[in-house]
Amino acid sequence: MSWVERELREQPTALARFLDRERDDVRARAPALVERDVRYLLIASRGSSGNAARYAQYLFGAFNQLPVAFSTPSLYTLYDAPPKLDGALAIAISQSGESPDVVSVLAEATRQGRPTVAITNECESPLTRHADWVLPLHAGHERAVAATKTYLNSIAAVALLSAALAGDDTRIAAIDAMPDAVEAQVERSLAASPTLDRYAGADGGVVVARGLNLATAFEIALKIRELSGIPFEPFSSADLLHGPIAALLPGRPVLVVAPSGPTV
């Protein structure tokens, strides 16, 4: 069994551990985050954590009426030109808590007196030194380069924060049910994986989604590139109808993420 498969199978337990340890604290502390003239969220992240931020962009916008901006870390580290962060709640999402540019964004937000949250799997990392509140992922050690447990727990953390800010007990109950749902889905996916053998020779492909599911399209494309080296590209279905539709070539698979809802 590969490390990736082993860690996929550990996801339900890791998610349940995160919810058991952090649910009550998030419900108690989240409302205070927006008391300091917060008008939008600023999220700093990279890689899979960046895809969790993409999910947050739709989630907080739809359910909390809070715009979400991506931080553009190069402004802080390469150009030395950080913007004014008046009205921002700064959230950093980083599995390791070590990424210098992500740390720089949170450090600048702290310098400007803005509230800060670090979502990370490493509670003693440089990132946490600049956070008013550290939200641990409790995912356990990951040996595979392709993040599995930490990505799942990151989007769970985002979902829990959103629900707690809204005081939405119905959504919190739905999140609590996710470990069992994830376990069932992992088993279904692993059982079905041989059907994908036909695409082993593909030289590229496209992953398409929209709305809340767009983050999943980006994460799928990243995982395929990380694990196979095959260049898959993620697109919003709306954007695909413009120039990128030329990427749909004969013999190249198209993966569509559309489980339910208005984007189907």
Secondary structure, DSSP 8 states (H G I E B T S, - for coil): --HHHHHHHHHHHHHHHHHHHHHHHHHHHHHHHTTTT--EEEEE--HHHHHHHHHHHHHHHHHH---EEE--THHHHTS------TTEEEEEEESSS--HHHHHHHHHHHHTT--EEEEES-TTSGGGGG-SEEEE-------SSS-SHHHHHHHHHHHHHHHHHHT-HHHHHHHHTHHHHHHHHHHHHHHHGGGGGGGTT-S-EEEEE-GGGHHHHHHHHHHHHHHH---EEEEEHHHHTTGGGGG--TT--EEE---SSTT-
